[in-house]
Amino acid sequence: MKVNIPVRFRNPWFWVGVCSVAITAIGVDPQTFTSWAAVWEGVKNVLGNPVQLVTMCLAILSVFVDPTTAGIGDSKTALGYTKPNREGK
């Protein structure tokens, strides 16, 4: 299983997905985002709850997986990219 992680990190949509997963795991309650202490408390709650933690890990895994290939790894073409592919634009 090889995944072209550096290219994923350069893709802004990867970060949108990861942030969406994290925000959802912490909770969308507006009170959670009123201070950094409240955000940190939400993070600690997720880390202390095995169900939330496993669910968040699986959701982050789904952001990493290339849905156009079988399995978890990238295709040979995708492994050769040095930056996100901009074809079609």
C-alpha positions as CSV (number, residue, x, y, z in Angstrom):
1,M,0.0,0.0,0.0
2,K,1.7,3.2,-1.2
3,V,-0.1,6.5,-0.9
4,N,1.3,9.8,-2.3
5,I,0.9,11.7,1.0
6,P,3.0,14.8,0.0
7,V,0.7,15.5,-2.9
8,R,-2.4,15.0,-0.7
9,F,-1.0,17.5,1.8
10,R,-0.6,20.1,-1.1
11,N,-4.3,19.7,-2.1
12,P,-6.5,22.2,-0.3
13,W,-9.5,19.9,-0.7
14,F,-7.7,17.2,1.4
15,W,-7.5,19.7,4.2
16,V,-11.2,20.6,3.8
17,G,-12.0,17.0,4.3
18,V,-9.8,16.5,7.3
19,C,-11.0,19.7,9.0
20,S,-14.6,18.7,8.3
21,V,-14.0,15.3,10.0
22,A,-12.3,17.0,13.0
23,I,-15.1,19.6,13.4
24,T,-17.7,16.9,13.2
25,A,-16.0,14.7,15.7
26,I,-15.5,17.5,18.2
27,G,-19.1,18.5,17.7
28,V,-20.9,21.3,15.8
29,D,-22.3,22.9,19.0
30,P,-21.5,26.6,18.6
31,Q,-20.5,26.7,22.3
32,T,-17.5,24.5,21.4
33,F,-15.9,27.2,19.3
34,T,-16.3,30.2,21.7
35,S,-12.7,29.9,23.0
36,W,-9.5,27.9,22.5
37,A,-10.1,26.3,25.9
38,A,-13.5,25.1,24.8
39,V,-12.0,23.7,21.5
40,W,-9.2,22.0,23.5
41,E,-11.9,20.5,25.8
42,G,-13.7,19.1,22.8
43,V,-10.5,17.6,21.4
44,K,-9.9,15.9,24.8
45,N,-13.4,14.6,24.9
46,V,-12.9,13.0,21.4
47,L,-9.6,11.5,22.5
48,G,-11.2,10.1,25.6
49,N,-14.2,8.5,23.8
50,P,-13.2,5.3,21.9
51,V,-16.2,5.3,19.7
52,Q,-15.7,8.9,18.5
53,L,-11.9,8.4,18.1
54,V,-12.3,5.2,16.0
55,T,-15.1,6.9,13.9
56,M,-12.9,9.9,13.4
57,C,-9.9,7.7,12.3
58,L,-12.1,5.8,9.9
59,A,-13.4,9.1,8.4
60,I,-9.9,10.5,8.0
61,L,-8.9,7.2,6.3
62,S,-11.7,7.8,3.9
63,V,-10.2,11.2,3.0
64,F,-6.9,9.5,2.3
65,V,-8.3,6.7,0.1
66,D,-8.3,7.3,-3.7
67,P,-11.8,6.1,-4.7
68,T,-10.7,5.4,-8.3
69,T,-8.4,2.5,-7.3
70,A,-9.0,-0.9,-5.7
71,G,-7.8,-1.0,-2.1
72,I,-6.2,1.8,-0.1
73,G,-3.1,2.5,-2.2
74,D,-2.7,5.0,-5.1
75,S,-2.3,4.0,-8.8
76,K,1.2,4.1,-10.4
77,T,0.1,7.3,-12.2
78,A,-0.9,9.0,-8.9
79,L,2.3,7.9,-7.2
80,G,4.2,9.7,-9.9
81,Y,2.6,13.1,-9.2
82,T,4.6,15.8,-7.6
83,K,1.6,18.1,-7.1
84,P,-2.1,17.7,-7.4
85,N,-3.3,16.9,-10.9
86,R,-5.1,19.9,-12.4
87,E,-6.5,18.1,-15.5
88,G,-9.9,19.1,-16.6
89,K,-9.4,22.8,-15.6
